[in-house]
């Protein structure tokens, strides 16, 4: 058995592009966020052929339903950072908030922003004085494990809390990156115990 206290636990990352978020509704050919502000999915730069969620005003939100990884250690913190584009050369400093709410089988869906199990606050970020530059926030993490053993999904709300002097639609949200610690093996490390069912539990 490995007992070296100097060995760090492995961490996995999952990047969720904005287009894959569950909180969109298509209307008249436009993807519109169901969150506050009803931000729309728009082209960022024609030559780059990329699109993102246009942040029209402070408070704009986009929601997602994230399947909790079967190998995630739920006793450990969950970390996140936000990726976005900034259209102008102005050195604006937007800030963000991410709310997370666990959801289990046959449990009623609740709104992450009003009954969060964990909230991540991202301080204002001074963007580069470069038009259409890709930006990322610093990593923020929960104070500890926030998901119950019965949780299967996380309802996630990403909010641009403040534009930091940026104009409407100058910021385009590109996606959310999550990082979690892999759970340690159980008491038995037998190879015949490694097969898992779809919900992450042993078949044996």
N, C-alpha and C positions, 0 to 999 in steps of 0.2 A: 504494500500500500504506500502511495506517495504521501509524504508528510512534510515536504520542504515548504516552509512558510514563505519562502521567497518567490514561489511560483504564482504568478497572477492568473486569475480566472480569465478564460477567453471571453471576448465580447464580440457579438455579432451586430451588424448594422443592416437596416432595411430602409431603402429610400422609396417614398411614395410620391410619384409625380402628381401634379395637380390634376391632370386629366383623368387619373384613376380614382379620384375622391368620389365617395358615394353621394355627397351632398349637392349634386347638380340636378337641374330640371331643364329639359330641352323645350323651348317655346319659340315658334317661328324661326327655327334654324339656329337659335342662339342658346348656348349652355349658360344658364344663370344659377348662381349659388342660391340655395334655400336659406342660407344664414342671413344674419342682419346685414342690411345694405344692398343685398341682391347683386353682388359683384358679378361681372360677366367674364367669360373666357374669350380672350381676344389675341390677335396677332401682336407679337412683340416687335419684330424687325423682319420686314418682308424678305430681305436677302438671306436671312438665317433660317427662314421657314419654321419658326418656333412660335408657340402660343403659351399664354399663362393667364392666371386670374388677375384681371385688372382691378387694382385697389382704388376705388373712386373716392373714398372718404374714410376717415378714422372710424373704426368700429366694424368695418367690413369683415365678414366671417365666411369660412368654408368648412364644412363638416366632412368627416370620414368615419367609416366603420372598419377597424383594423382587427384582423384575426390574430389573437395572441399566439406567439410561437410556442409549440409544444415543449421546446427545450429551454424556455425562459425561466430563470430563477426569480420567482415572484416575491422573494424576500429581499431582493436587491433593488436599488434605484433604477428607474428608467430615464435615459437621457435623450435629448432631442435638440435639433437645430433646424433653422429655416433657411431655405435657399430662395433667392428672388433676383429679378433684374431691376435696374434703375435706369430710366430712359435718358436723363439729362446729365449735364456736367455739374449741376448744383450739388453741394455737399450736404444733402439732407440727412436726417438722422431718425429714421422710423424705428418704432419699437413694437414688439409683438407679445401676444399671450396665447398659450396653448392650454386647453382644459381637457382632462381625461376622465372618463367614467367607465367602469367595468360593467359588463353585461353578460349574464349567464343564461343558460337554456331555460325557457319558459318564464323568464323574468321580464317585467314591463320595461320598455325602452324609456329612459329618462334623458333629459337634455344635459349634456356635459357642462354647459356654461352655468347652469343653475344648481346642479347637484354633483359637482366634481369630486372625484376621489383624489385627484391631484391637479395642481395648477402650476405651470411653468411660466415665469415672467422673464422676458428677454429685454435687457436694457437697450436704450437707444444706440443705434449703430451708425456711426459716421461713414457714409458710403464714399466710394472713390469718385474723384472729379472726372469721371470718364463716362460718356454716354453709352447706354446699353451694356453696362458692365454687370457681370454676374457677382452677386453678393451672398455672403453667408453670415449668420449670426454666430455668436459663441454657443458652446454647448451649455445647456441647462439640464439639471436632473432633479428628480423628486427626492425628498428627504429620506425616503426608504421605499420598501415595497408598498404598492398601492392597490394591487389586484388580489381579489379573493381566490381561493382554490377553485371555486365554482365558476369564475368568470371565463368566458370563451372569447369574447370580443371586447374591444375598447371603443367607445364612442369618443371621437376626438374632434375638438373645435379649434381651428386656427384663426386667430383674430389679429388684424393689424390694428393695434391699440392706438397708435398715433402716427401720422404721416411725417412728423418732424420737418415741417415746412414744405414738403413735396406737394406738387399739384395733383389734381385728380388724374388717375390712370397713369401716373409716372412710374409707379411701382407695380410690377407684375410678379405675383407669387408663383414660384415654380414647383415647390414641393417641400415635403417634410422628411427629414432623416431621423430615424430612431436608432438607439443603441441599447442593447440589453445584455446582461450577463448570463452565460450558459449555466444551467443548473448542474450541480455535481451529480455524479452517479449515486445510485442507492447503495444499500448494504451489499447487494450481490452484483458482481461485475461479470457474471456468466454470459457468454456470447448468446446462449439461447434465450436470454432475457431481453435482448436488444430489439426484437421486433416490436413495433408499436402499432396500435390501431390509429384510426383517423383522428381521435381526440387526444393522442399522445400518451395513452396509458398502455401498459404491457398487455399483450394478448394472452399471456400465460397466467 
